[in-house]
Amino acid sequence: MSEYAAPVGAPIWFDLVSSDPARAAEFYGEIFGWQLEGPAHPEFGGYQNFTRNGKRVAGLIPPMGEGPANIWSVYLHTTDGSATVAAAEAAGATVMVPPMAVGDLGSMMVVTDPAGAVIGFWQPGTHPGFTEWGEHGTPYWFECQSKDYDASLAFYRQVLGARIEEIGTGGDPEAVGPDRYGQVFAGESAYSGIMDAAKLFPAEVPSFWQVYVAVDDVAATVKQAEELGAEIVMPGEDTPYGTLAVLRDPLGALICLGHPPAGM
């Protein structure tokens, strides 16, 4: 476990729009040990915070009007929401939610990047985002599954000023698929990555950001999740980056699991 304070440009928060918040809360409470913090906030659309060990870790909200449900959203840290949105537009993004104050908690904004992935930004006030990384039930990694890898690299480099180190076949323009991968650095560390997903999903699936949550035992959590009604998309698979798994919660939201490689 490590304490975490998001560098500028790094993931700072993630939340779930669920068609059945009560059932989602029960599911994530069972597999991650999350609890809901107090009652829903009607002034914020029924938003609630998940906590673990008394610390905020993620958010939960019912669907908003005709918006999509059963989907996780990722937010990156910004200290100037207006400047970030302007930079995103200049880099080819479409603004979905302009900078919007959420009481004294902070300001949120959401854009669709040039590759089609929805990404949010959070300018913290009294709500600092999540503050732990790598413990069971806290973030493990964040990843953009991009249908236009080159466009994603250019966008996040321009908007975040990020250093992106390519691994695998990296920048080889003849290569496609999961061997093209960029690690997105914020300062000296990487907290997220960009995958060339052009050949990994059907054409109708847009680019999207996904969340990996750390668990002590991937196999045990996968088994528990399945017993609770989750669909297992990818059972635990050992990789150089740890044991990874992918599932859909009982309402259909995609969530990933991760556990560090042996020796780490």
ABEGO torsion letter per residue (X at the ends): XBBBBBBBGBBABBBBBBABAAAAAAAAAAAAGBBBBEBBBAAAGGBBBBBBGGBBABBBBBBBEABBBGBBBBBBBBABAAAAAAAAAAAGBBBABBBBBBEAAEBBBBBBBAAGBBBBBBBBBABAEBABBGBBGBBABBBBBBABAAAAAAAAAAAAGBBBBBBEAEABAABBEAABBBBBBBEABBABBBBBAAAABBAABBBBBBBBBBBABAAAAAAAAAAAGBBBABBBBBBAAEBBBBBBBAAGBBBBBBBBBBGX
